[in-house]
Amino acid sequence: MTQGTAIRPLTGAWIVAVGVLAALPWLGASGATLRLVTLVAILALVVSGLNLTLGYAGELALAQVPIYAAGAYVTGYLATAVINDLLVTMLAAIAVAVVVGVVTGLPGLRLGGWTLAITSFFVVLLIPSIVAAFGDHLGGYEGMIGIPAPALLGTDLEPDAFYVVVIAVTALWFLVFRNIAVSRHGARLLVLKQSPILAAAVGTSPHGTKMTAYAIGAVPAGIAGCFAAYLDAYLSPVTFGLELSIVILAAGILGGSASVYGALIGAAVMQVGPMRIAVFDKYSLVAYGVFLVVGGLLLRNGLAGLTHRLWRRVRGRTTPPAASAGPLGEDLVDLPAVEGQALAVRGVTRRFGGNLAVDDVSFDARPGQITALVGPNGSGKTTIMNLISGYYTPDAGTITLGDQVISGLPAHRVARRGVGRTFQTPLIPQGLTVQDTLVTGRLGSHPVSLLATALRLPRHWKALAEERRTSREIMRALGLDRHAGTPAADLALGTRRMLELGRAIAGGSALVLLDEVASGLDEDDIHGLVRVLDKMRAAGITVVLVEHNFSLVKAVADTVVVLAEGRVLAVGTPAEIATDDTVVRTYLGEGGDITGTRILDSEKAAKA
Ligand SMILES: Nc1ncnc2c1ncn2[C@@H]1O[C@H](COP(=O)(O)OP(=O)(O)OP(=O)(O)O)[C@@H](O)[C@H]1O
């Protein structure tokens, strides 16, 4: 999987850079230089955690300083009083950092946005009080002194060896971060950032994804804390203050928060620049503020984004113009067969306050058939789609898929049971190619563990091969193969609708819900859509289609369910519905002819 926002590392250059940095002690670098590089590595680790939670997952969890402090104090305490082995102290620092990361992120599960930012940012103010409360063990306000130099597996580490460990572990973390960012897990974070609704629709739990982001974002800060404790053999609560929070934020924004290596760039600029230069001392907060504003206002995705764009220009790659759909070729392949499941909606009712949006609705949708829901604006079609896909819970009635009751389940669980859907306005995240977007449709149905992804275990490669095969099959069936590498958000509306449809199918969905999928499409697009709908039927998928365009309904639907004011007015084949007296009288008045009606609702007709 690729991502538009992440810089792809030139692996060779990366290995050389890490090798040169690690060899600095033997290349005659001074102690001051080694210390500076160590400080850059420590800051880069903390900032990379921010990039992961904020830049990738879009969570305003800003508790990096408390997390970093937790890692540092745990290391200091263990090394001084319990066991001084870098492996043990680092693992303990990571574990405690993850706990602090998750706990400080918890408000984000309910509140999100700025409330999370404020609560997590100001946890930093508690650090001196917490350190003071455990003064006997953590040194209180005066600081913790006498942290011994680290040992590793029973061998004391000389300063140069410690330096090499810092470089090696930092390089390893950035490799892991990069592996996550360019994988399906990175896409999962990106989808959550841009639309929690879409995240649920593709089967990923918004809460679970947020918790994962808080947890992995805390890992590098815990490692950084461990290194910081050993570096100066001294810890003071003063170090872990608001100023450091602002430095981290400035480095993140300046480097580029939605990038892997932006953390290194931002940390290097801050450490080599304003944090070193004495003249900044007095005005340090002002200087950091300026860096924050410059990074935020002038640089789209920070210095990393700028480097990325320059690199693309040098390589002669510029963003292609919006890709238009155009007519589908004749060479479309069939969709892979699936085991469709019957949908049964029984007596479903849903109120919004005093408004009875859906009133005792029952209907069936069968595998290998297309069931159309039609009716004027406000008749309850979208509410029924949202009830089936788990965004709403019915006040009464049940919805079953095959032999499983799905009503009452949260949306991501419904998706995992094999329900895919599209939206009235296509939800296509920025930063993903067409192929990557199709892969996101498999996130819930074909999970791969984070560990397998981060460490590139065989399970990861197997899943990647499957993802590529399935997405290629779907692209060939939907005529999307010529757009495979195009940024999905740049596509024309017709192609975006087709892509959403592909994503809904990609996980092997037994039931696919299409909400006004033809809206805004031209004749070529609609012709292509009809062919694809025929393929879905042939593949055995159960399709429920909300549609205003009765010509399209007539062309594709096996069964039509007509709704009026939240109730089922009639059910039948398109031909039966077209001549149903009640339907014709209700919508067209005495003597009307629905067969020639493009749209049941005149307002929608104007829009279409
Ligand atoms: N989240 C909500 N809160 C309050 N009322 C809602 C909500 N969602 C839908 N409704 C109301 O429920 C009724 C049915 O709306 P719904 O969107 O399901 O109709 P629809 O047939 O899909 O209309 P359209 O064709 O315009 O999409 C409307 O009266 C609408 O105002």
The ligand as a Gaussian input file, in Angstrom:
#p B3LYP/6-31G(d) Opt

LIG

0 1
 N      -30.379000      12.312000      12.439000
 C      -31.630000      12.763000      12.323000
 N      -32.166000      13.555000      13.282000
 C      -33.431000      14.013000      13.168000
 N      -34.249000      13.732000      12.135000
 C      -33.769000      12.948000      11.163000
 C      -32.429000      12.416000      11.202000
 N      -32.234000      11.673000      10.086000
 C      -33.389000      11.721000       9.395000
 N      -34.310000      12.490000      10.043000
 C      -35.663000      12.751000       9.606000
 O      -36.247000      11.507000       9.267000
 C      -37.052000      11.629000       8.119000
 C      -36.562000      10.652000       7.057000
 O      -35.311000      11.146000       6.567000
 P      -34.412000      10.341000       5.538000
 O      -33.168000      11.103000       5.334000
 O      -34.306000       8.944000       5.978000
 O      -35.309000      10.419000       4.225000
 P      -34.897000      10.030000       2.752000
 O      -36.056000       9.316000       2.176000
 O      -33.611000       9.348000       2.722000
 O      -34.751000      11.484000       2.114000
 P      -33.732000      11.938000       0.931000
 O      -34.286000      11.377000      -0.321000
 O      -33.837000      13.423000       0.983000
 O      -32.390000      11.456000       1.277000
 C      -36.996000      13.080000       7.692000
 O      -38.124000      13.736000       8.240000
 C      -35.735000      13.573000       8.322000
 O      -35.844000      14.953000       8.606000

